[in-house]
Amino acid sequence: MRSLERLLRPNSIAVIGGGTWCENVIGECRKAGFNGALWPVHPSRDEIGGVRAFRSADELPSAPDAVFIGVNRNTTIEVVASLARLGAGGAICFASGFSEATRELADGADLQAALVDAAGEMPILGPNCYGFLNALDGATLWPDQHGLTPVESGVAIIAQSSNIALNLTMQTRGLPIAYLMTVGNQAQTGLSAIGDALLQDERVTAIGLYIEGLDDLAAFEAFSRRANALGKPVVALKIGRSEAAQAATLSHTASLAGSTAGSDALFKRLGIARVDSLPALLETLKLLHVAGPLESANIASMSCSGGEASLIADTAVGRNVTFPALTDNQRAALTNALGPKVALANPLDYHTYIWGDKAAMSRCYTAMMQGDLSLGLVILDIPRQDRCDPAAWLKVFDAVEIAQKASGRQMAILSSLPELMPEAIATGLIARGIVPLCGFEEALTAIEAAALFGRPLPTDPVHLPGPVNDPELLDESKAKALLAEHGLRIPKSRNAASSEEAARAAEEIGFPVVLKGTGIAHKTEAGAVALNLTSACDVQETAEKMPTATFLVEEMVTGTLAELLIGVVRDPAHGYVLTLAAGGTLTELLKDSVSLILPVGEEDIRTALATLKIGRVLTGYRGMPSCDMKAIVSVVLAIQALACSTPVEEVEINPLLCGRDFAIAADALVRLGGN
């Protein structure tokens, strides 16, 4: 792996090009207090940004550690080759017009390949890349204004959008950002390699990712495992839909696993918390920077308003956040601090009896934090300082700090709106070791995320999907035969080339039977499935009405207690996505599903099934008998074995008929290809 040490933490920076972008790089380095050498390079200018310029890279005093290349795309390749020969530490390729523009420029992909070839072993970021900001050391290879200030420690953010990255530098939430990285086209150095390099800096406390698409699944898994081993949490905001989920449209599985299911399952497997908005990303990183991962999502909330107590409680509904009931010790201590007039609960409305009394407030907060809690929230909105006097509000900070030290529990100040937590106050709270959180939704999202870390990761690596060429949809009888070879139980069946043959096949199997038209992916919607036919006449008449000329006749399975969908879809970006769901004709309507990344073990399957609403039916709902869980798990493991040993695009059983002593694949879809 190429070392990014010199590039990210340089002692010398060269800036090649003469436009405004290059002048900005020099100006921002000076503003940030970079104390290394600055070397502008331009063939005709004597100075750039007030700094003496060199005519070419060959005239530089030594090989630069980091280079910002701000010239056109063709010249960029020449410059990169020259820098590689000199032994430069790495370069930012600002120019666009490479693989991101292949629709507009026929030579875009070829130029990108030439750029990578020219770089050789020298690391490059981009092309089509804004660069990076190192607020720890003042190295700002960044062609624009930004909002970062020097920090001694902080979080690192890697973004696949330069404009999103620029916007994040302008946050006023008090979050200390140590590194802000953009990746551009990831032609040579991708998100995972950058993440690895940032993990090595002890001053980085957590890493945030803005992801449009993963660069390399194996490399990303390796980065995630290193982060977990180092105890540095990773939070991701993932956008977009995977190409695999868009392409695989034949099955219900593909519909359920589409959009974000694959990335969600992958992130969960790798111990990465996922959030869905930029504010949530920033608040989660802030909580992790100050408090680190939380042992649990058990929290306490305290405010002097019943409205705030009710609002935070309502906001927590449907989330994996818990307000534990008060213990006897808490109640006694709170009564002593607040008197008999306050109704005690969690969330707590402590009224205004103790407002402005630092000693009384600290006793209240300390008493509340005696329970099994990972975090205590004190809801406090700072009034506008240009129109109001916040002195009384600021006393709360002292009380919270006292309570945090006395209880040994992490505390946070939570504002209902970001503008009610001024940046200077947020920064001051962080200096005290108190978490400043902004917005109820974002704060609870951050707490959920922070409570995810610290769990051991699966020892088995993600099964990397190989290429599948020209996948072919097997007819149902062939699909079931393939599944039977892997140990699945299927109904007795016969193929029929006419309605008459179907009637005779039904008599051979024995009534009742199921009749299916073949050659159709979604048979029920097409009117190509008939259940519980009890005579040869019924079979023949039904077959003649179906929109197909060939048929599959099967035994009618009785004693079914539940129907499941078991499916696997190949997703090159995230691995093989396993979907477990309520099955049958209402699968997509119910949307009762869970997704995992292969490989999985028996316990993983049982745990996932238990999260489904239909999971209660599987284990016996309201006195009903339970299904054969061992047989169901065996089916899932068999499908996994098929997917991991064969060039599979997708496999689906829907429904898997589940009874007291069976799990039978009633319908199957398989798409196979050649490697």
C-alpha positions as CSV (number, residue, x, y, z in Angstrom):
1,M,0.0,0.0,0.0
2,R,1.3,3.4,-0.9
3,S,2.2,5.6,2.1
4,L,0.3,8.9,2.3
5,E,2.3,10.2,5.2
6,R,4.3,12.8,3.2
7,L,1.2,13.9,1.3
8,L,-1.1,14.4,4.3
9,R,1.5,15.8,6.7
10,P,4.0,17.6,4.5
11,N,7.0,19.7,5.3
12,S,7.0,21.2,1.8
13,I,4.2,22.0,-0.6
14,A,4.5,22.7,-4.3
15,V,1.7,24.4,-6.2
16,I,1.8,24.0,-9.9
17,G,-0.2,26.4,-12.1
18,G,-1.0,30.0,-12.1
19,G,-4.7,30.5,-11.8
20,T,-6.8,31.7,-9.0
21,W,-7.1,28.2,-7.6
22,C,-3.4,27.9,-7.2
23,E,-3.1,31.4,-5.6
24,N,-5.8,30.3,-3.1
25,V,-3.9,27.2,-2.1
26,I,-0.9,29.4,-1.1
27,G,-3.1,31.9,0.6
28,E,-5.0,29.3,2.6
29,C,-1.7,27.6,3.7
30,R,-0.4,30.9,5.0
31,K,-3.7,31.7,6.8
32,A,-3.7,28.2,8.4
33,G,-0.1,28.8,9.7
34,F,1.7,26.2,7.6
35,N,5.3,26.5,8.7
36,G,6.9,24.4,6.0
37,A,8.2,25.4,2.6
38,L,5.8,26.8,-0.1
39,W,7.0,26.4,-3.7
40,P,4.9,27.8,-6.5
41,V,5.8,26.5,-10.0
42,H,4.9,28.4,-13.2
43,P,6.8,28.6,-16.5
44,S,6.6,32.4,-16.9
45,R,5.5,34.1,-13.6
46,D,8.1,35.3,-11.1
47,E,5.8,35.0,-8.1
48,I,2.4,33.6,-7.2
49,G,0.5,34.7,-4.1
50,G,3.4,36.8,-3.0
51,V,5.8,33.8,-3.1
52,R,8.8,33.4,-5.5
53,A,7.9,31.0,-8.3
54,F,10.1,28.3,-9.9
55,R,10.0,27.7,-13.6
56,S,9.5,24.0,-13.4
57,A,9.4,21.2,-10.8
58,D,12.9,20.2,-11.8
59,E,14.2,23.5,-10.3
60,L,12.7,22.9,-6.9
61,P,15.2,22.6,-4.0
62,S,14.1,19.0,-3.3
63,A,11.3,16.6,-4.1
64,P,8.2,18.2,-2.5
65,D,6.2,16.2,0.0
66,A,2.8,17.3,-1.4
67,V,1.8,19.0,-4.6
68,F,-1.3,20.7,-5.8
69,I,-1.6,20.4,-9.6
70,G,-3.9,23.1,-11.0
71,V,-3.3,22.8,-14.8
72,N,-5.4,21.3,-17.6
73,R,-6.0,17.6,-17.9
74,N,-3.4,16.8,-20.5
75,T,-0.7,18.8,-18.8
76,T,-1.6,17.2,-15.5
77,I,-0.4,13.8,-16.8
78,E,2.9,15.3,-17.9
79,V,3.4,17.0,-14.5
80,V,2.5,13.8,-12.6
81,A,5.1,11.8,-14.5
82,S,7.7,14.5,-13.8
83,L,6.9,14.5,-10.1
84,A,7.0,10.7,-9.9
85,R,10.5,10.8,-11.4
86,L,11.6,13.4,-8.8
87,G,10.2,11.2,-5.9
88,A,7.5,13.6,-4.7
89,G,5.4,12.4,-1.7
90,G,2.1,12.7,-3.5
91,A,-0.2,15.0,-5.5
92,I,-3.7,16.4,-5.8
93,C,-5.0,16.3,-9.4
94,F,-7.5,19.1,-9.6
95,A,-8.3,18.9,-13.3
96,S,-11.5,17.3,-14.5
97,G,-12.3,15.7,-17.9
98,F,-11.3,12.2,-17.0
99,S,-13.5,9.1,-16.3
100,E,-16.2,11.2,-14.7
101,A,-16.8,12.7,-18.2
102,T,-16.8,9.7,-20.4
103,R,-20.2,10.5,-21.8
104,E,-19.0,13.9,-22.9
105,L,-15.4,13.1,-23.7
106,A,-14.5,10.0,-25.6
107,D,-10.9,10.0,-24.3
108,G,-11.8,10.5,-20.6
109,A,-11.2,6.9,-19.5
110,D,-8.0,6.6,-21.5
111,L,-6.6,9.8,-20.0
112,Q,-7.4,8.5,-16.5
113,A,-5.6,5.3,-17.2
114,A,-2.6,7.3,-18.5
115,L,-2.6,9.4,-15.4
116,V,-2.5,6.4,-13.1
117,D,0.3,4.9,-15.2
118,A,2.3,8.2,-15.0
119,A,2.0,8.3,-11.2
120,G,3.5,4.9,-10.7
121,E,4.2,4.4,-7.0
122,M,3.6,8.1,-6.2
123,P,0.2,8.6,-4.5
124,I,-2.3,10.8,-6.2
125,L,-5.8,12.0,-5.1
126,G,-8.3,12.5,-7.8
127,P,-8.5,13.6,-10.6
128,N,-11.5,15.9,-10.4
129,C,-10.5,16.5,-6.8
130,Y,-10.6,19.6,-4.6
131,G,-7.8,18.3,-2.3
132,F,-7.7,18.2,1.4
133,L,-7.4,20.3,4.6
134,N,-5.2,19.3,7.5
135,A,-6.2,21.6,10.4
136,L,-3.8,19.9,12.7
137,D,-0.6,20.9,10.8
138,G,-1.9,23.8,8.7
139,A,-1.5,21.9,5.4
140,T,-4.3,23.1,3.2
141,L,-4.0,21.8,-0.4
142,W,-7.4,23.4,-1.1
143,P,-8.2,25.8,-3.9
144,D,-11.0,27.7,-2.2
145,Q,-12.1,29.4,1.0
146,H,-13.1,27.1,3.8
147,G,-14.3,27.3,7.4
148,L,-11.8,25.2,9.3
149,T,-9.7,26.6,12.1
150,P,-6.6,25.0,13.7
151,V,-7.3,22.1,16.1
152,E,-5.1,19.9,18.3
153,S,-7.3,16.9,17.8
154,G,-10.6,16.2,16.1
155,V,-12.5,14.0,13.6
156,A,-11.6,13.3,10.0
157,I,-14.2,13.5,7.2
158,I,-13.8,11.9,3.8
159,A,-16.2,13.0,1.1
160,Q,-16.9,11.9,-2.4
161,S,-18.3,15.3,-3.2
162,S,-16.0,18.3,-3.1
163,N,-18.9,20.7,-2.7
164,I,-20.4,18.8,0.2
165,A,-17.0,18.8,1.7
166,L,-16.7,22.5,1.3
167,N,-20.1,23.0,2.9
168,L,-19.1,20.9,5.9
169,T,-16.2,23.1,6.6
170,M,-18.7,25.9,7.2
171,Q,-20.5,24.2,10.1
172,T,-21.0,26.2,13.3
173,R,-21.8,23.3,15.6
174,G,-18.5,23.4,17.4
175,L,-17.3,20.1,15.8
176,P,-13.4,20.1,15.6
177,I,-12.5,18.8,12.2
178,A,-8.9,17.6,12.0
179,Y,-8.9,16.5,8.4
180,L,-11.3,17.2,5.5
181,M,-10.5,14.9,2.5
182,T,-12.0,14.7,-1.0
183,V,-11.4,11.7,-3.2
184,G,-12.4,12.8,-6.7
185,N,-12.5,9.9,-9.2
186,Q,-10.5,7.6,-6.9
187,A,-8.4,6.7,-9.9
188,Q,-5.5,5.4,-7.8
189,T,-6.0,6.2,-4.2
190,G,-9.5,5.4,-2.9
191,L,-11.6,6.2,0.2
192,S,-10.4,3.0,2.0
193,A,-6.7,3.8,1.6
194,I,-7.2,7.4,2.7
195,G,-9.2,6.1,5.7
196,D,-6.3,3.8,6.6
197,A,-3.8,6.7,6.5
198,L,-6.0,8.8,8.8
199,L,-6.4,6.0,11.3
200,Q,-2.7,6.2,11.9
201,D,-2.8,9.7,13.2
202,E,-3.4,9.5,17.0
203,R,-5.0,13.0,16.9
204,V,-7.9,11.7,14.9
205,T,-10.8,10.6,17.2
206,A,-13.4,9.3,14.7
207,I,-14.0,9.2,11.0
208,G,-17.0,10.3,9.0
209,L,-17.7,9.2,5.5
210,Y,-19.8,10.8,2.8
211,I,-20.1,7.9,0.3
212,E,-21.5,7.7,-3.2
213,G,-20.0,4.3,-4.0
214,L,-17.3,2.1,-2.4
215,D,-14.0,1.9,-4.2
216,D,-13.0,-1.6,-3.3
217,L,-15.0,-4.0,-1.1
218,A,-12.1,-5.9,0.3
219,A,-10.1,-2.8,1.0
220,F,-13.1,-1.2,2.7
221,E,-13.6,-4.2,4.9
222,A,-9.9,-4.1,5.9
223,F,-10.1,-0.4,6.7
224,S,-13.2,-1.0,8.8
225,R,-11.6,-3.8,10.7
226,R,-8.5,-1.7,11.5
227,A,-10.7,1.1,12.7
228,N,-12.6,-1.3,15.0
229,A,-9.3,-2.7,16.3
230,L,-8.1,0.8,17.1
231,G,-11.3,1.8,18.8
232,K,-11.9,4.6,16.3
233,P,-15.6,4.7,15.3
234,V,-16.6,5.2,11.7
235,V,-19.9,6.9,10.7
236,A,-21.2,6.9,7.1
237,L,-23.7,8.9,5.1
238,K,-24.3,6.7,2.0
239,I,-26.3,8.0,-0.9
240,G,-27.4,6.4,-4.2
241,R,-28.7,3.0,-5.3
242,S,-26.4,0.1,-6.2
243,E,-26.2,-0.8,-9.8
244,A,-26.8,-4.5,-8.9
245,A,-30.1,-3.7,-7.2
246,Q,-31.2,-1.7,-10.2
247,A,-30.3,-4.4,-12.7
248,A,-31.7,-7.4,-10.8
249,T,-35.4,-6.6,-11.1
250,L,-36.9,-10.1,-11.7
251,S,-37.3,-11.0,-8.0
252,H,-39.0,-9.7,-5.0
253,T,-35.7,-10.0,-3.3
254,A,-34.1,-7.5,-5.7
255,S,-36.9,-5.0,-4.8
256,L,-36.4,-5.5,-1.1
257,A,-32.6,-5.4,-1.3
258,G,-32.6,-2.4,-3.6
259,S,-31.7,1.1,-2.6
260,T,-29.8,1.0,0.7
261,A,-30.4,-2.5,2.0
262,G,-27.0,-3.8,0.8
263,S,-25.0,-0.9,2.2
264,D,-26.9,-1.0,5.5
265,A,-26.2,-4.7,5.9
266,L,-22.6,-4.2,5.1
267,F,-22.1,-1.3,7.4
268,K,-23.8,-3.2,10.3
269,R,-21.6,-6.2,9.7
270,L,-18.4,-4.0,9.7
271,G,-19.4,-2.0,12.8
272,I,-20.0,1.2,10.9
273,A,-22.9,3.4,12.0
274,R,-25.1,4.8,9.2
275,V,-26.9,8.1,9.3
276,D,-29.2,9.7,6.7
277,S,-28.4,13.4,6.8
278,L,-25.5,15.8,7.1
279,P,-26.6,17.3,10.4
280,A,-26.9,13.8,11.9
281,L,-23.4,13.0,10.6
282,L,-22.0,16.1,12.3
283,E,-23.8,15.5,15.6
284,T,-22.8,11.9,15.7
285,L,-19.1,12.8,15.1
286,K,-19.3,15.4,17.8
287,L,-20.7,13.0,20.3
288,L,-18.0,10.4,19.5
289,H,-15.3,13.0,19.6
290,V,-16.2,14.1,23.1
291,A,-17.6,10.9,24.7
292,G,-16.4,8.1,22.5
293,P,-18.7,5.1,21.9
294,L,-21.5,4.7,24.4
295,E,-21.9,1.4,26.4
296,S,-25.7,1.5,25.8
297,A,-28.5,3.7,24.5
298,N,-29.8,4.2,28.1
299,I,-30.2,7.9,28.6
300,A,-31.7,10.4,31.0
301,S,-33.3,13.7,29.9
302,M,-33.7,16.7,32.2
303,S,-35.4,20.0,31.4
304,C,-37.3,22.7,33.2
305,S,-40.2,22.4,30.8
306,G,-42.9,19.8,30.4
307,G,-43.1,20.6,26.7
308,E,-39.4,19.7,26.2
309,A,-39.7,16.5,28.3
310,S,-42.7,15.4,26.2
311,L,-41.1,16.3,22.9
312,I,-37.9,14.4,23.6
313,A,-39.9,11.4,24.7
314,D,-42.0,11.5,21.5
315,T,-38.9,11.9,19.3
316,A,-37.5,8.7,20.8
317,V,-40.5,6.6,19.7
318,G,-39.4,4.0,17.2
319,R,-35.7,4.5,18.0
320,N,-33.3,2.2,19.8
321,V,-33.0,4.7,22.6
322,T,-34.3,4.0,26.1
323,F,-35.2,6.2,29.0
324,P,-34.9,3.8,32.0
325,A,-37.5,4.1,34.8
326,L,-36.2,5.8,37.9
327,T,-34.8,3.6,40.7
328,D,-35.7,4.1,44.3
329,N,-32.3,5.7,45.0
330,Q,-32.9,8.2,42.2
331,R,-36.3,9.0,43.4
332,A,-35.1,9.6,46.9
333,A,-32.2,11.8,45.8
334,L,-34.4,13.8,43.4
335,T,-37.0,14.4,46.1
336,N,-34.3,15.7,48.3
337,A,-33.1,18.0,45.6
338,L,-36.5,19.2,44.2
339,G,-39.0,18.8,47.0
340,P,-42.4,17.1,46.9
341,K,-44.1,19.2,44.2
342,V,-42.2,17.8,41.2
343,A,-43.6,14.6,39.5
344,L,-40.5,12.4,39.1
345,A,-40.0,10.6,35.8
346,N,-37.5,10.0,33.0
347,P,-37.6,12.3,31.0
348,L,-37.7,14.7,33.9
349,D,-39.4,18.1,34.1
350,Y,-37.7,19.6,37.1
351,H,-39.7,22.8,36.7
352,T,-38.2,26.2,37.5
353,Y,-38.0,25.9,41.3
354,I,-34.2,25.5,41.2
355,W,-33.5,27.7,38.2
356,G,-30.5,29.9,38.7
357,D,-29.4,27.9,41.8
358,K,-26.2,26.2,40.7
359,A,-25.9,24.0,43.8
360,A,-29.5,22.8,43.6
361,M,-29.3,22.1,39.9
362,S,-26.1,20.1,40.3
363,R,-27.8,18.1,43.1
364,C,-30.7,17.4,40.7
365,Y,-28.5,16.4,37.8
366,T,-26.3,14.2,40.0
367,A,-29.3,12.4,41.5
368,M,-30.7,11.7,38.0
369,M,-27.4,10.2,36.8
370,Q,-27.3,7.5,39.5
371,G,-29.1,4.9,37.3
372,D,-27.9,2.5,34.6
373,L,-27.2,5.3,32.1
374,S,-24.6,6.0,29.4
375,L,-25.5,9.7,28.8
376,G,-27.4,12.4,30.5
377,L,-29.1,15.2,28.5
378,V,-29.9,18.6,29.9
379,I,-32.1,20.4,27.5
380,L,-31.2,24.0,27.3
381,D,-31.8,26.7,24.6
382,I,-29.4,29.6,24.9
383,P,-31.3,32.9,24.2
384,R,-30.0,35.3,21.6
385,Q,-27.0,37.1,23.0
386,D,-27.5,40.1,20.8
387,R,-30.9,40.8,22.4
388,C,-30.9,39.0,25.7
389,D,-28.8,38.3,28.8
390,P,-27.8,34.6,28.9
391,A,-26.1,34.8,32.4
392,A,-28.7,32.6,34.1
393,W,-28.6,30.0,31.4
394,L,-24.8,29.8,31.6
395,K,-25.0,28.7,35.3
396,V,-26.4,25.4,34.0
397,F,-23.0,24.6,32.5
398,D,-21.3,24.7,35.9
399,A,-24.0,22.5,37.4
400,V,-23.7,20.0,34.6
401,E,-19.9,19.9,34.9
402,I,-20.2,19.3,38.7
403,A,-22.8,16.5,38.1
404,Q,-20.6,14.9,35.4
405,K,-17.6,14.7,37.8
406,A,-19.7,13.6,40.8
407,S,-21.6,10.9,38.9
408,G,-18.8,9.7,36.6
409,R,-21.4,9.7,33.8
410,Q,-21.1,11.6,30.5
411,M,-23.3,14.6,30.2
412,A,-24.5,16.7,27.3
413,I,-26.3,20.0,26.7
414,L,-29.0,19.6,24.1
415,S,-30.5,22.6,22.2
416,S,-33.8,22.1,20.4
417,L,-32.5,24.2,17.4
418,P,-28.9,24.6,16.1
419,E,-29.1,28.4,16.3
420,L,-29.8,28.1,20.0
421,M,-26.4,26.6,20.6
422,P,-23.9,29.3,19.5
423,E,-20.6,28.0,18.2
424,A,-18.5,29.7,20.9
425,I,-20.6,28.1,23.6
426,A,-20.4,24.7,21.9
427,T,-16.6,25.0,21.7
428,G,-16.5,26.0,25.3
429,L,-18.6,23.0,26.4
430,I,-16.3,20.6,24.5
431,A,-13.3,22.1,26.4
432,R,-15.1,21.1,29.6
433,G,-15.7,17.6,28.3
434,I,-19.5,18.2,27.9
435,V,-21.1,17.3,24.6
436,P,-23.0,20.1,22.9
437,L,-25.8,18.6,20.8
438,C,-28.1,20.5,18.4
439,G,-31.6,19.3,17.5
440,F,-33.6,16.5,19.1
441,E,-33.8,14.3,16.0
442,E,-30.1,14.5,15.3
443,A,-29.1,14.1,18.9
444,L,-31.1,10.8,19.3
445,T,-29.7,9.6,16.0
446,A,-26.2,10.3,17.3
447,I,-26.9,8.4,20.5
448,E,-28.2,5.4,18.6
449,A,-25.1,5.4,16.5
450,A,-22.7,5.8,19.3
451,A,-24.2,2.8,21.1
452,L,-23.5,0.5,18.2
453,F,-19.7,0.5,18.5
454,G,-17.5,-1.9,20.5
455,R,-19.2,-5.1,19.4
456,P,-16.9,-7.9,18.0
457,L,-17.0,-8.1,14.2
458,P,-17.6,-11.4,12.5
459,T,-14.4,-13.3,12.0
460,D,-15.3,-14.5,8.5
461,P,-14.5,-12.0,5.7
462,V,-17.2,-10.8,3.4
463,H,-17.7,-13.2,0.5
464,L,-16.6,-11.1,-2.5
465,P,-18.9,-11.6,-5.5
466,G,-17.1,-12.7,-8.6
467,P,-18.1,-11.7,-12.1
468,V,-21.3,-13.3,-13.5
469,N,-21.4,-13.2,-17.3
470,D,-24.7,-13.4,-19.3
471,P,-26.9,-14.6,-16.4
472,E,-29.8,-16.9,-17.5
473,L,-33.1,-17.4,-15.7
474,L,-33.7,-21.1,-15.1
475,D,-37.2,-22.4,-15.5
476,E,-38.8,-23.3,-12.2
477,S,-38.3,-27.1,-12.5
478,K,-34.6,-26.7,-13.2
479,A,-34.3,-24.1,-10.4
480,K,-35.9,-26.5,-7.9
481,A,-33.8,-29.4,-9.1
482,L,-30.6,-27.3,-8.4
483,L,-31.9,-26.4,-5.0
484,A,-32.7,-30.0,-4.2
485,E,-29.1,-30.9,-5.1
486,H,-28.1,-28.6,-2.2
487,G,-30.4,-30.3,0.2
488,L,-33.6,-28.3,0.0
489,R,-37.0,-30.1,0.2
490,I,-39.3,-29.4,-2.8
491,P,-42.8,-30.6,-3.5
492,K,-43.4,-33.6,-5.8
493,S,-43.8,-32.3,-9.3
494,R,-44.3,-33.0,-13.0
495,N,-43.8,-30.9,-16.1
496,A,-46.5,-30.9,-18.7
497,A,-46.6,-29.7,-22.3
498,S,-50.4,-29.5,-22.5
499,S,-53.5,-29.2,-20.4
500,E,-54.1,-32.9,-21.0
501,E,-50.7,-33.8,-19.8
502,A,-51.2,-31.6,-16.8
503,A,-54.3,-33.5,-15.8
504,R,-52.6,-36.8,-16.1
505,A,-49.6,-35.5,-14.1
506,A,-52.0,-34.4,-11.3
507,E,-53.4,-37.9,-11.1
508,E,-49.9,-39.4,-10.8
509,I,-49.0,-37.0,-8.0
510,G,-52.3,-37.3,-6.1
511,F,-54.8,-34.6,-5.2
512,P,-54.9,-31.8,-4.1
513,V,-52.4,-30.2,-6.4
514,V,-51.0,-26.8,-7.5
515,L,-50.9,-25.8,-11.2
516,K,-48.4,-23.3,-12.4
517,G,-47.8,-21.8,-15.9
518,T,-44.1,-21.9,-16.7
519,G,-41.9,-19.3,-18.3
520,I,-43.2,-16.4,-16.2
521,A,-41.3,-14.7,-13.4
522,H,-44.3,-13.4,-11.4
523,K,-46.9,-16.1,-11.9
524,T,-49.5,-14.9,-9.4
525,E,-49.7,-11.4,-11.0
526,A,-50.1,-13.1,-14.4
527,G,-52.8,-15.4,-13.3
528,A,-50.5,-18.4,-13.8
529,V,-51.0,-20.1,-10.4
530,A,-54.0,-22.1,-9.2
531,L,-54.1,-23.8,-5.7
532,N,-55.9,-26.7,-4.2
533,L,-57.2,-28.3,-7.4
534,T,-58.9,-31.6,-6.5
535,S,-59.7,-33.3,-9.8
536,A,-58.1,-34.0,-13.2
537,C,-61.0,-32.0,-14.8
538,D,-60.3,-29.0,-12.6
539,V,-56.6,-29.1,-13.6
540,Q,-57.3,-29.4,-17.4
541,E,-59.9,-26.6,-17.4
542,T,-57.7,-24.3,-15.3
543,A,-54.7,-25.0,-17.5
544,E,-56.6,-24.1,-20.7
545,K,-57.4,-20.6,-19.2
546,M,-53.8,-19.8,-18.2
547,P,-51.6,-17.5,-20.4
548,T,-49.0,-20.2,-21.0
549,A,-48.7,-23.4,-23.0
550,T,-46.5,-25.4,-20.6
551,F,-47.1,-26.2,-17.0
552,L,-45.8,-27.5,-13.7
553,V,-48.0,-29.6,-11.5
554,E,-47.0,-30.0,-7.9
555,E,-48.4,-31.6,-4.7
556,M,-50.4,-29.2,-2.5
557,V,-48.5,-28.8,0.7
558,T,-50.8,-28.7,3.8
559,G,-50.2,-27.8,7.4
560,T,-48.4,-24.5,6.5
561,L,-48.1,-22.2,9.5
562,A,-46.1,-19.4,7.9
563,E,-44.6,-18.3,4.5
564,L,-41.2,-16.9,4.2
565,L,-39.1,-15.3,1.4
566,I,-35.4,-16.4,1.3
567,G,-33.3,-14.7,-1.3
568,V,-29.8,-13.7,-2.3
569,V,-28.9,-11.0,-4.8
570,R,-25.4,-10.4,-6.1
571,D,-24.4,-6.8,-5.3
572,P,-20.8,-6.1,-6.6
573,A,-20.6,-3.0,-4.3
574,H,-21.5,-4.7,-1.1
575,G,-21.3,-8.5,-1.5
576,Y,-24.0,-11.1,-1.7
577,V,-27.1,-9.6,0.0
578,L,-29.2,-12.2,1.9
579,T,-32.9,-11.2,2.4
580,L,-35.2,-12.8,4.9
581,A,-38.8,-11.7,4.7
582,A,-42.4,-12.5,5.2
583,G,-43.3,-14.4,2.0
584,G,-46.1,-15.1,-0.3
585,T,-48.1,-12.7,-2.5
586,L,-47.9,-9.8,0.0
587,T,-44.1,-9.7,0.4
588,E,-43.6,-6.3,-1.1
589,L,-46.7,-4.9,0.5
590,L,-45.8,-6.0,4.0
591,K,-42.1,-5.0,3.7
592,D,-41.3,-7.2,6.7
593,S,-37.7,-7.9,5.8
594,V,-34.1,-7.9,7.0
595,S,-30.9,-8.1,5.0
596,L,-27.5,-9.6,5.8
597,I,-24.2,-9.9,4.0
598,L,-22.9,-13.4,3.3
599,P,-21.5,-15.4,4.9
600,V,-23.8,-15.9,7.9
601,G,-24.0,-18.5,10.6
602,E,-26.9,-20.3,12.2
603,E,-27.1,-17.9,15.1
604,D,-27.0,-14.9,12.7
605,I,-30.0,-16.4,10.8
606,R,-32.0,-17.1,14.0
607,T,-31.4,-13.6,15.3
608,A,-32.4,-12.0,12.0
609,L,-35.6,-14.0,11.8
610,A,-36.5,-13.0,15.3
611,T,-36.4,-9.3,14.2
612,L,-39.2,-9.9,11.7
613,K,-42.8,-9.3,12.6
614,I,-43.6,-12.8,11.3
615,G,-40.9,-14.1,13.6
616,R,-43.4,-14.3,16.3
617,V,-45.5,-16.6,14.1
618,L,-42.4,-18.8,13.4
619,T,-42.0,-19.4,17.2
620,G,-45.7,-19.9,17.9
621,Y,-48.0,-17.0,18.2
622,R,-50.9,-17.0,20.7
623,G,-50.8,-20.7,21.4
624,M,-50.2,-21.8,17.8
625,P,-47.5,-24.4,17.2
626,S,-44.0,-23.3,16.2
627,C,-42.4,-23.9,12.9
628,D,-39.4,-26.1,12.3
629,M,-36.7,-23.5,12.9
630,K,-33.9,-26.0,12.3
631,A,-35.3,-26.8,8.8
632,I,-35.7,-23.1,8.0
633,V,-32.1,-22.3,9.0
634,S,-30.9,-25.3,6.9
635,V,-32.7,-23.8,3.9
636,V,-30.9,-20.5,4.3
637,L,-27.5,-22.2,4.8
638,A,-28.1,-24.2,1.6
639,I,-28.9,-21.2,-0.4
640,Q,-25.8,-19.5,0.9
641,A,-23.7,-22.6,-0.1
642,L,-25.2,-22.3,-3.6
643,A,-24.5,-18.6,-3.9
644,C,-20.9,-19.0,-2.6
645,S,-20.0,-21.9,-4.9
646,T,-21.8,-21.0,-8.2
647,P,-21.9,-18.0,-10.4
648,V,-25.2,-16.8,-9.1
649,E,-26.9,-13.5,-10.0
650,E,-29.9,-14.1,-7.8
651,V,-31.7,-16.9,-6.0
652,E,-35.2,-16.6,-4.4
653,I,-37.6,-19.0,-2.7
654,N,-41.0,-17.4,-2.3
655,P,-42.8,-18.8,-0.6
656,L,-40.9,-21.1,1.6
657,L,-43.7,-23.0,3.2
658,C,-43.0,-23.5,6.9
659,G,-44.7,-26.1,9.1
660,R,-44.2,-27.9,12.4
661,D,-41.8,-30.4,10.8
662,F,-41.0,-29.0,7.4
663,A,-39.7,-26.1,5.3
664,I,-40.6,-26.7,1.7
665,A,-39.6,-24.5,-1.3
666,A,-42.9,-24.0,-3.1
667,D,-41.6,-21.6,-5.7
668,A,-38.1,-20.8,-6.8
669,L,-36.2,-18.4,-9.0
670,V,-32.6,-18.8,-10.0
671,R,-30.4,-16.8,-12.3
672,L,-27.1,-18.3,-13.1
673,G,-24.2,-17.2,-15.4
674,G,-20.7,-18.2,-16.4
675,N,-17.6,-16.9,-14.6
